[in-house]
Every structure is written in C-alpha cells, then in structure tokens.
Amino acid sequence: MKSILDLILYKHRRFKGQTYLKHHFPWSLIISIVFSIFLTNSYADFFICLAFFLTIDAVLAIAAWLYYPSDL
C-alpha cells in the first residue's frame, strides 16, 4: 500500500517529474481562493467553499496517483 508521504512527494514520468505540493497545490489554492471570493458573501462560507474545492482537488490527485502505474 502506498503511503501518504509518497502521495505528497509523488513524482511521475508521465507528469514530467512534478510533485503535487510543489507544482500543483499552489495553483489549486490560488484558483480556489479566487472562485471562493466570488461565490461567497461571508467569511464562514468562504472557508467552507475553499475547503470544498481543495478537497475535490485532493481526491482527484489521489485518484490519479492510484490509477497510473509508476513504471510507465
């Protein structure tokens, strides 16, 4: 079974050796913040919306990590 640390530091030749935290997460965070600002009207709603978007992104990253074999 793959560990959580492997997921965080995941490098894959198909994705040109990019890691999730270093290359993907910052863009996901910026985009989620922008969308959350425009979709909400209170601080609580902002953080709920932001958490929702980041959760979706994490689920998709985990799915890709599990789907693609590491030896392509």
N, CA, C and O atoms as a CHARMM CRD file, in Angstrom:
* protein
*
  288
    1    1 MET  N      0.84100  -1.18700   0.00000 PROA 1      0.00000
    2    1 MET  CA     0.00000   0.00000   0.00000 PROA 1      0.00000
    3    1 MET  C      0.88100   1.24400   0.00000 PROA 1      0.00000
    4    1 MET  O      1.88800   1.31100   0.70500 PROA 1      0.00000
    5    2 LYS  N      0.49500   2.19900  -0.78100 PROA 2      0.00000
    6    2 LYS  CA     1.27900   3.42700  -0.88900 PROA 2      0.00000
    7    2 LYS  C      1.01900   4.31600   0.32400 PROA 2      0.00000
    8    2 LYS  O     -0.09500   4.36400   0.84500 PROA 2      0.00000
    9    3 SER  N      2.05200   5.01300   0.76000 PROA 3      0.00000
   10    3 SER  CA     1.89500   5.86000   1.93900 PROA 3      0.00000
   11    3 SER  C      1.48500   7.27400   1.54700 PROA 3      0.00000
   12    3 SER  O      1.59500   7.66600   0.38600 PROA 3      0.00000
   13    4 ILE  N      1.01600   8.02500   2.52200 PROA 4      0.00000
   14    4 ILE  CA     0.61100   9.41500   2.29600 PROA 4      0.00000
   15    4 ILE  C      1.82000  10.24300   1.89200 PROA 4      0.00000
   16    4 ILE  O      1.69400  11.14900   1.06800 PROA 4      0.00000
   17    5 LEU  N      2.98200   9.95600   2.44900 PROA 5      0.00000
   18    5 LEU  CA     4.18800  10.69900   2.09200 PROA 5      0.00000
   19    5 LEU  C      4.53200  10.48600   0.63300 PROA 5      0.00000
   20    5 LEU  O      4.98400  11.41600  -0.03600 PROA 5      0.00000
   21    6 ASP  N      4.32600   9.27500   0.12300 PROA 6      0.00000
   22    6 ASP  CA     4.54400   9.01900  -1.30100 PROA 6      0.00000
   23    6 ASP  C      3.63500   9.88200  -2.15700 PROA 6      0.00000
   24    6 ASP  O      4.04800  10.37400  -3.20700 PROA 6      0.00000
   25    7 LEU  N      2.40000  10.06800  -1.71200 PROA 7      0.00000
   26    7 LEU  CA     1.45900  10.89200  -2.45800 PROA 7      0.00000
   27    7 LEU  C      1.90600  12.35200  -2.47800 PROA 7      0.00000
   28    7 LEU  O      1.86600  13.00700  -3.51900 PROA 7      0.00000
   29    8 ILE  N      2.33200  12.85500  -1.32100 PROA 8      0.00000
   30    8 ILE  CA     2.73900  14.25100  -1.23000 PROA 8      0.00000
   31    8 ILE  C      3.96700  14.52000  -2.08700 PROA 8      0.00000
   32    8 ILE  O      4.05600  15.56100  -2.73900 PROA 8      0.00000
   33    9 LEU  N      4.90200  13.60000  -2.09000 PROA 9      0.00000
   34    9 LEU  CA     6.14500  13.77500  -2.83500 PROA 9      0.00000
   35    9 LEU  C      6.12700  13.04900  -4.17400 PROA 9      0.00000
   36    9 LEU  O      7.17800  12.80200  -4.76500 PROA 9      0.00000
   37   10 TYR  N      4.94700  12.71200  -4.64600 PROA 10     0.00000
   38   10 TYR  CA     4.75200  11.88700  -5.83000 PROA 10     0.00000
   39   10 TYR  C      5.38400  12.50500  -7.06300 PROA 10     0.00000
   40   10 TYR  O      5.06200  13.63200  -7.44000 PROA 10     0.00000
   41   11 LYS  N      6.28600  11.76100  -7.68900 PROA 11     0.00000
   42   11 LYS  CA     6.87800  12.16800  -8.95500 PROA 11     0.00000
   43   11 LYS  C      6.55300  11.09700  -9.97100 PROA 11     0.00000
   44   11 LYS  O      6.63400   9.90600  -9.67100 PROA 11     0.00000
   45   12 HSD  N      6.19400  11.50400 -11.14800 PROA 12     0.00000
   46   12 HSD  CA     5.80300  10.54100 -12.16800 PROA 12     0.00000
   47   12 HSD  C      6.32700  11.01100 -13.51100 PROA 12     0.00000
   48   12 HSD  O      6.21600  12.19000 -13.84800 PROA 12     0.00000
   49   13 ARG  N      6.89100  10.10500 -14.26900 PROA 13     0.00000
   50   13 ARG  CA     7.42500  10.49500 -15.57600 PROA 13     0.00000
   51   13 ARG  C      6.34500  11.02300 -16.49300 PROA 13     0.00000
   52   13 ARG  O      6.60800  11.90400 -17.31200 PROA 13     0.00000
   53   14 ARG  N      5.14300  10.50800 -16.37400 PROA 14     0.00000
   54   14 ARG  CA     4.04200  10.97200 -17.22000 PROA 14     0.00000
   55   14 ARG  C      3.73000  12.44200 -16.96700 PROA 14     0.00000
   56   14 ARG  O      3.28700  13.14800 -17.87400 PROA 14     0.00000
   57   15 PHE  N      3.95900  12.91000 -15.73400 PROA 15     0.00000
   58   15 PHE  CA     3.71700  14.30100 -15.38100 PROA 15     0.00000
   59   15 PHE  C      5.01800  15.08700 -15.29800 PROA 15     0.00000
   60   15 PHE  O      5.07500  16.12400 -14.63700 PROA 15     0.00000
   61   16 LYS  N      6.05500  14.60700 -15.95800 PROA 16     0.00000
   62   16 LYS  CA     7.35400  15.27200 -16.06900 PROA 16     0.00000
   63   16 LYS  C      8.00600  15.51900 -14.71500 PROA 16     0.00000
   64   16 LYS  O      8.65300  16.54700 -14.51400 PROA 16     0.00000
   65   17 GLY  N      7.83900  14.59200 -13.79600 PROA 17     0.00000
   66   17 GLY  CA     8.50600  14.65900 -12.50600 PROA 17     0.00000
   67   17 GLY  C      7.96100  15.70800 -11.55700 PROA 17     0.00000
   68   17 GLY  O      8.61400  16.03600 -10.56600 PROA 17     0.00000
   69   18 GLN  N      6.79300  16.23800 -11.83300 PROA 18     0.00000
   70   18 GLN  CA     6.23000  17.25600 -10.95600 PROA 18     0.00000
   71   18 GLN  C      5.69800  16.61600  -9.68100 PROA 18     0.00000
   72   18 GLN  O      5.14500  15.51600  -9.70800 PROA 18     0.00000
   73   19 THR  N      5.87000  17.31300  -8.57300 PROA 19     0.00000
   74   19 THR  CA     5.28600  16.85700  -7.32400 PROA 19     0.00000
   75   19 THR  C      4.00300  17.62300  -7.07800 PROA 19     0.00000
   76   19 THR  O      3.83400  18.74100  -7.56500 PROA 19     0.00000
   77   20 TYR  N      3.10600  17.02600  -6.32800 PROA 20     0.00000
   78   20 TYR  CA     1.79700  17.64600  -6.08100 PROA 20     0.00000
   79   20 TYR  C      1.94100  18.93500  -5.27000 PROA 20     0.00000
   80   20 TYR  O      1.41000  19.97500  -5.65900 PROA 20     0.00000
   81   21 LEU  N      2.66100  18.86800  -4.14200 PROA 21     0.00000
   82   21 LEU  CA     2.75700  20.04600  -3.27900 PROA 21     0.00000
   83   21 LEU  C      3.55000  21.17800  -3.91400 PROA 21     0.00000
   84   21 LEU  O      3.23400  22.34900  -3.70500 PROA 21     0.00000
   85   22 LYS  N      4.56300  20.84300  -4.67700 PROA 22     0.00000
   86   22 LYS  CA     5.42700  21.88900  -5.22900 PROA 22     0.00000
   87   22 LYS  C      4.86000  22.51200  -6.50000 PROA 22     0.00000
   88   22 LYS  O      5.02400  23.71300  -6.71600 PROA 22     0.00000
   89   23 HSD  N      4.20100  21.73100  -7.33900 PROA 23     0.00000
   90   23 HSD  CA     3.77800  22.23800  -8.64800 PROA 23     0.00000
   91   23 HSD  C      2.27300  22.41300  -8.80400 PROA 23     0.00000
   92   23 HSD  O      1.82800  23.31700  -9.51100 PROA 23     0.00000
   93   24 HSD  N      1.49600  21.57300  -8.16500 PROA 24     0.00000
   94   24 HSD  CA     0.05200  21.59100  -8.40500 PROA 24     0.00000
   95   24 HSD  C     -0.73400  22.31300  -7.31200 PROA 24     0.00000
   96   24 HSD  O     -1.64800  23.08100  -7.61200 PROA 24     0.00000
   97   25 PHE  N     -0.39300  22.07800  -6.07200 PROA 25     0.00000
   98   25 PHE  CA    -1.16300  22.63700  -4.96000 PROA 25     0.00000
   99   25 PHE  C     -1.18600  24.16400  -4.92900 PROA 25     0.00000
  100   25 PHE  O     -2.25100  24.73400  -4.69000 PROA 25     0.00000
  101   26 PRO  N     -0.06600  24.85600  -5.16000 PROA 26     0.00000
  102   26 PRO  CA    -0.14400  26.33200  -5.13100 PROA 26     0.00000
  103   26 PRO  C     -1.13200  26.90200  -6.14500 PROA 26     0.00000
  104   26 PRO  O     -1.87200  27.83300  -5.82900 PROA 26     0.00000
  105   27 TRP  N     -1.15100  26.36000  -7.34600 PROA 27     0.00000
  106   27 TRP  CA    -2.11200  26.83700  -8.35900 PROA 27     0.00000
  107   27 TRP  C     -3.52900  26.49700  -7.96400 PROA 27     0.00000
  108   27 TRP  O     -4.44100  27.30300  -8.14700 PROA 27     0.00000
  109   28 SER  N     -3.71600  25.32500  -7.43000 PROA 28     0.00000
  110   28 SER  CA    -5.04300  24.92700  -6.97500 PROA 28     0.00000
  111   28 SER  C     -5.53200  25.84400  -5.85800 PROA 28     0.00000
  112   28 SER  O     -6.70300  26.22400  -5.83100 PROA 28     0.00000
  113   29 LEU  N     -4.65000  26.19400  -4.94800 PROA 29     0.00000
  114   29 LEU  CA    -5.01300  27.08200  -3.85100 PROA 29     0.00000
  115   29 LEU  C     -5.39100  28.47200  -4.36900 PROA 29     0.00000
  116   29 LEU  O     -6.39400  29.03700  -3.93300 PROA 29     0.00000
  117   30 ILE  N     -4.61500  29.02000  -5.28000 PROA 30     0.00000
  118   30 ILE  CA    -4.90200  30.34800  -5.84200 PROA 30     0.00000
  119   30 ILE  C     -6.23900  30.35300  -6.57100 PROA 30     0.00000
  120   30 ILE  O     -7.05300  31.25400  -6.37500 PROA 30     0.00000
  121   31 ILE  N     -6.46200  29.35800  -7.40300 PROA 31     0.00000
  122   31 ILE  CA    -7.71800  29.28500  -8.16200 PROA 31     0.00000
  123   31 ILE  C     -8.90300  29.09400  -7.21900 PROA 31     0.00000
  124   31 ILE  O     -9.95800  29.69800  -7.41600 PROA 31     0.00000
  125   32 SER  N     -8.73500  28.26300  -6.20300 PROA 32     0.00000
  126   32 SER  CA    -9.81500  28.03900  -5.24000 PROA 32     0.00000
  127   32 SER  C    -10.14900  29.30300  -4.46000 PROA 32     0.00000
  128   32 SER  O    -11.31800  29.58000  -4.19300 PROA 32     0.00000
  129   33 ILE  N     -9.13500  30.06500  -4.09800 PROA 33     0.00000
  130   33 ILE  CA    -9.36600  31.31900  -3.38500 PROA 33     0.00000
  131   33 ILE  C    -10.14000  32.30600  -4.25200 PROA 33     0.00000
  132   33 ILE  O    -11.08100  32.94600  -3.78300 PROA 33     0.00000
  133   34 VAL  N     -9.74300  32.42800  -5.51500 PROA 34     0.00000
  134   34 VAL  CA   -10.42900  33.35900  -6.41900 PROA 34     0.00000
  135   34 VAL  C    -11.89300  32.96100  -6.58700 PROA 34     0.00000
  136   34 VAL  O    -12.77900  33.80900  -6.47400 PROA 34     0.00000
  137   35 PHE  N    -12.15300  31.69900  -6.85200 PROA 35     0.00000
  138   35 PHE  CA   -13.53400  31.25500  -7.01500 PROA 35     0.00000
  139   35 PHE  C    -14.33300  31.42200  -5.73000 PROA 35     0.00000
  140   35 PHE  O    -15.50100  31.80700  -5.76800 PROA 35     0.00000
  141   36 SER  N    -13.70100  31.13300  -4.58600 PROA 36     0.00000
  142   36 SER  CA   -14.40300  31.26400  -3.31100 PROA 36     0.00000
  143   36 SER  C    -14.77100  32.71200  -3.00700 PROA 36     0.00000
  144   36 SER  O    -15.82700  32.97700  -2.43300 PROA 36     0.00000
  145   37 ILE  N    -13.91500  33.63800  -3.38400 PROA 37     0.00000
  146   37 ILE  CA   -14.20200  35.05900  -3.16200 PROA 37     0.00000
  147   37 ILE  C    -15.46000  35.46700  -3.91800 PROA 37     0.00000
  148   37 ILE  O    -16.31000  36.17800  -3.38100 PROA 37     0.00000
  149   38 PHE  N    -15.57800  35.01700  -5.16300 PROA 38     0.00000
  150   38 PHE  CA   -16.71000  35.42500  -5.98700 PROA 38     0.00000
  151   38 PHE  C    -17.99200  34.65200  -5.68200 PROA 38     0.00000
  152   38 PHE  O    -19.08300  35.12700  -5.99800 PROA 38     0.00000
  153   39 LEU  N    -17.88200  33.49100  -5.08500 PROA 39     0.00000
  154   39 LEU  CA   -19.06300  32.66700  -4.83800 PROA 39     0.00000
  155   39 LEU  C    -19.68100  32.84900  -3.45900 PROA 39     0.00000
  156   39 LEU  O    -20.80700  32.41000  -3.22700 PROA 39     0.00000
  157   40 THR  N    -18.97400  33.47900  -2.55600 PROA 40     0.00000
  158   40 THR  CA   -19.47100  33.56800  -1.18300 PROA 40     0.00000
  159   40 THR  C    -19.64700  35.02200  -0.75100 PROA 40     0.00000
  160   40 THR  O    -19.16300  35.95200  -1.39700 PROA 40     0.00000
  161   41 ASN  N    -20.36200  35.18200   0.37000 PROA 41     0.00000
  162   41 ASN  CA   -20.58200  36.53500   0.88300 PROA 41     0.00000
  163   41 ASN  C    -20.29100  36.65200   2.37700 PROA 41     0.00000
  164   41 ASN  O    -20.61700  37.67400   2.98100 PROA 41     0.00000
  165   42 SER  N    -19.69300  35.64200   2.98100 PROA 42     0.00000
  166   42 SER  CA   -19.27900  35.72600   4.38500 PROA 42     0.00000
  167   42 SER  C    -17.98700  34.93400   4.55800 PROA 42     0.00000
  168   42 SER  O    -17.62200  34.11200   3.71700 PROA 42     0.00000
  169   43 TYR  N    -17.30600  35.20500   5.67200 PROA 43     0.00000
  170   43 TYR  CA   -16.03800  34.51000   5.91100 PROA 43     0.00000
  171   43 TYR  C    -16.23600  33.01000   6.11100 PROA 43     0.00000
  172   43 TYR  O    -15.43600  32.20700   5.63200 PROA 43     0.00000
  173   44 ALA  N    -17.27900  32.64200   6.80200 PROA 44     0.00000
  174   44 ALA  CA   -17.53500  31.21200   7.04400 PROA 44     0.00000
  175   44 ALA  C    -17.80300  30.49200   5.72600 PROA 44     0.00000
  176   44 ALA  O    -17.26800  29.40900   5.48700 PROA 44     0.00000
  177   45 ASP  N    -18.62800  31.08900   4.87300 PROA 45     0.00000
  178   45 ASP  CA   -18.89800  30.49000   3.56900 PROA 45     0.00000
  179   45 ASP  C    -17.64000  30.41600   2.71400 PROA 45     0.00000
  180   45 ASP  O    -17.44700  29.46100   1.96200 PROA 45     0.00000
  181   46 PHE  N    -16.79000  31.42500   2.83100 PROA 46     0.00000
  182   46 PHE  CA   -15.53400  31.44300   2.07800 PROA 46     0.00000
  183   46 PHE  C    -14.67300  30.23500   2.43600 PROA 46     0.00000
  184   46 PHE  O    -14.17300  29.53600   1.55500 PROA 46     0.00000
  185   47 PHE  N    -14.50600  29.99600   3.74100 PROA 47     0.00000
  186   47 PHE  CA   -13.65200  28.88200   4.16400 PROA 47     0.00000
  187   47 PHE  C    -14.28100  27.53000   3.85800 PROA 47     0.00000
  188   47 PHE  O    -13.56700  26.57400   3.55800 PROA 47     0.00000
  189   48 ILE  N    -15.58100  27.43600   3.92600 PROA 48     0.00000
  190   48 ILE  CA   -16.26900  26.19000   3.56100 PROA 48     0.00000
  191   48 ILE  C    -16.09200  25.91700   2.06700 PROA 48     0.00000
  192   48 ILE  O    -15.79000  24.79200   1.66700 PROA 48     0.00000
  193   49 CYS  N    -16.27900  26.93700   1.25700 PROA 49     0.00000
  194   49 CYS  CA   -16.12500  26.79400  -0.19500 PROA 49     0.00000
  195   49 CYS  C    -14.67600  26.45800  -0.55300 PROA 49     0.00000
  196   49 CYS  O    -14.42500  25.60900  -1.40900 PROA 49     0.00000
  197   50 LEU  N    -13.73100  27.12000   0.10100 PROA 50     0.00000
  198   50 LEU  CA   -12.31900  26.85300  -0.14000 PROA 50     0.00000
  199   50 LEU  C    -11.97200  25.41100   0.23000 PROA 50     0.00000
  200   50 LEU  O    -11.27500  24.72800  -0.52000 PROA 50     0.00000
  201   51 ALA  N    -12.45000  24.95400   1.36900 PROA 51     0.00000
  202   51 ALA  CA   -12.20400  23.57000   1.78900 PROA 51     0.00000
  203   51 ALA  C    -12.83100  22.58100   0.81300 PROA 51     0.00000
  204   51 ALA  O    -12.24900  21.53500   0.52600 PROA 51     0.00000
  205   52 PHE  N    -14.00300  22.90600   0.31000 PROA 52     0.00000
  206   52 PHE  CA   -14.67500  22.03900  -0.66000 PROA 52     0.00000
  207   52 PHE  C    -13.84900  21.90300  -1.93900 PROA 52     0.00000
  208   52 PHE  O    -13.63600  20.79200  -2.42400 PROA 52     0.00000
  209   53 PHE  N    -13.38200  23.02900  -2.48700 PROA 53     0.00000
  210   53 PHE  CA   -12.57500  22.99000  -3.71200 PROA 53     0.00000
  211   53 PHE  C    -11.26600  22.24800  -3.50300 PROA 53     0.00000
  212   53 PHE  O    -10.85900  21.46700  -4.36300 PROA 53     0.00000
  213   54 LEU  N    -10.60200  22.47400  -2.38200 PROA 54     0.00000
  214   54 LEU  CA    -9.33300  21.79200  -2.11900 PROA 54     0.00000
  215   54 LEU  C     -9.52800  20.30700  -1.87600 PROA 54     0.00000
  216   54 LEU  O     -8.65900  19.50500  -2.21900 PROA 54     0.00000
  217   55 THR  N    -10.65700  19.92900  -1.28900 PROA 55     0.00000
  218   55 THR  CA   -10.95900  18.51300  -1.09900 PROA 55     0.00000
  219   55 THR  C    -11.16500  17.81700  -2.43600 PROA 55     0.00000
  220   55 THR  O    -10.66300  16.71500  -2.65200 PROA 55     0.00000
  221   56 ILE  N    -11.90200  18.46100  -3.32800 PROA 56     0.00000
  222   56 ILE  CA   -12.10200  17.89600  -4.66600 PROA 56     0.00000
  223   56 ILE  C    -10.76600  17.71600  -5.36600 PROA 56     0.00000
  224   56 ILE  O    -10.52200  16.67700  -5.97900 PROA 56     0.00000
  225   57 ASP  N     -9.89800  18.71700  -5.28000 PROA 57     0.00000
  226   57 ASP  CA    -8.58700  18.64000  -5.91400 PROA 57     0.00000
  227   57 ASP  C     -7.75800  17.49900  -5.32200 PROA 57     0.00000
  228   57 ASP  O     -7.09000  16.77100  -6.05700 PROA 57     0.00000
  229   58 ALA  N     -7.79800  17.34300  -4.00600 PROA 58     0.00000
  230   58 ALA  CA    -7.04400  16.26800  -3.36400 PROA 58     0.00000
  231   58 ALA  C     -7.57600  14.89800  -3.77200 PROA 58     0.00000
  232   58 ALA  O     -6.79300  13.97700  -4.00500 PROA 58     0.00000
  233   59 VAL  N     -8.88800  14.75400  -3.86100 PROA 59     0.00000
  234   59 VAL  CA    -9.47200  13.47600  -4.29000 PROA 59     0.00000
  235   59 VAL  C     -9.05200  13.13700  -5.71800 PROA 59     0.00000
  236   59 VAL  O     -8.72900  11.98700  -6.01500 PROA 59     0.00000
  237   60 LEU  N     -9.05500  14.12100  -6.58900 PROA 60     0.00000
  238   60 LEU  CA    -8.62100  13.88000  -7.96700 PROA 60     0.00000
  239   60 LEU  C     -7.13400  13.54400  -8.04600 PROA 60     0.00000
  240   60 LEU  O     -6.73300  12.70900  -8.85700 PROA 60     0.00000
  241   61 ALA  N     -6.31600  14.18300  -7.21400 PROA 61     0.00000
  242   61 ALA  CA    -4.88700  13.87100  -7.18500 PROA 61     0.00000
  243   61 ALA  C     -4.64800  12.45600  -6.67300 PROA 61     0.00000
  244   61 ALA  O     -3.80200  11.73800  -7.20400 PROA 61     0.00000
  245   62 ILE  N     -5.38900  12.05100  -5.64400 PROA 62     0.00000
  246   62 ILE  CA    -5.25500  10.68500  -5.12000 PROA 62     0.00000
  247   62 ILE  C     -5.70400   9.67200  -6.16600 PROA 62     0.00000
  248   62 ILE  O     -5.07800   8.62400  -6.32600 PROA 62     0.00000
  249   63 ALA  N     -6.78200   9.98000  -6.87600 PROA 63     0.00000
  250   63 ALA  CA    -7.27100   9.06600  -7.91900 PROA 63     0.00000
  251   63 ALA  C     -6.23200   8.90300  -9.02500 PROA 63     0.00000
  252   63 ALA  O     -6.00600   7.78900  -9.49700 PROA 63     0.00000
  253   64 ALA  N     -5.60300   9.98900  -9.44000 PROA 64     0.00000
  254   64 ALA  CA    -4.56100   9.89600 -10.47200 PROA 64     0.00000
  255   64 ALA  C     -3.36200   9.12700  -9.95500 PROA 64     0.00000
  256   64 ALA  O     -2.75900   8.34400 -10.68900 PROA 64     0.00000
  257   65 TRP  N     -3.01300   9.34500  -8.69200 PROA 65     0.00000
  258   65 TRP  CA    -1.88300   8.65700  -8.07700 PROA 65     0.00000
  259   65 TRP  C     -2.13000   7.15600  -8.02600 PROA 65     0.00000
  260   65 TRP  O     -1.20700   6.36900  -8.23700 PROA 65     0.00000
  261   66 LEU  N     -3.37000   6.75200  -7.74600 PROA 66     0.00000
  262   66 LEU  CA    -3.69100   5.33200  -7.67100 PROA 66     0.00000
  263   66 LEU  C     -3.86800   4.70900  -9.06300 PROA 66     0.00000
  264   66 LEU  O     -3.58900   3.52500  -9.25100 PROA 66     0.00000
  265   67 TYR  N     -4.32800   5.49700 -10.02900 PROA 67     0.00000
  266   67 TYR  CA    -4.64200   4.96200 -11.35000 PROA 67     0.00000
  267   67 TYR  C     -3.40100   4.68400 -12.18500 PROA 67     0.00000
  268   67 TYR  O     -3.27200   3.61300 -12.77800 PROA 67     0.00000
  269   68 TYR  N     -2.48700   5.65200 -12.23000 PROA 68     0.00000
  270   68 TYR  CA    -1.31800   5.49500 -13.10400 PROA 68     0.00000
  271   68 TYR  C     -0.24400   4.67900 -12.42800 PROA 68     0.00000
  272   68 TYR  O      0.13500   4.97400 -11.29500 PROA 68     0.00000
  273   69 PRO  N      0.25500   3.65900 -13.09700 PROA 69     0.00000
  274   69 PRO  CA     1.37100   2.90000 -12.52500 PROA 69     0.00000
  275   69 PRO  C      2.63500   3.76200 -12.54600 PROA 69     0.00000
  276   69 PRO  O      2.77100   4.65200 -13.38600 PROA 69     0.00000
  277   70 SER  N      3.54000   3.50000 -11.63700 PROA 70     0.00000
  278   70 SER  CA     4.73800   4.34100 -11.53900 PROA 70     0.00000
  279   70 SER  C      5.79300   3.98000 -12.56000 PROA 70     0.00000
  280   70 SER  O      6.79300   4.68800 -12.67900 PROA 70     0.00000
  281   71 ASP  N      5.60400   2.90700 -13.29700 PROA 71     0.00000
  282   71 ASP  CA     6.65000   2.48000 -14.23400 PROA 71     0.00000
  283   71 ASP  C      6.20700   2.61300 -15.69300 PROA 71     0.00000
  284   71 ASP  O      6.31700   1.65300 -16.45600 PROA 71     0.00000
  285   72 LEU  N      5.72200   3.75400 -16.07900 PROA 72     0.00000
  286   72 LEU  CA     5.35600   3.98100 -17.47700 PROA 72     0.00000
  287   72 LEU  C      6.57600   4.18400 -18.34300 PROA 72     0.00000
  288   72 LEU  O      6.44900   4.38900 -19.55000 PROA 72     0.00000
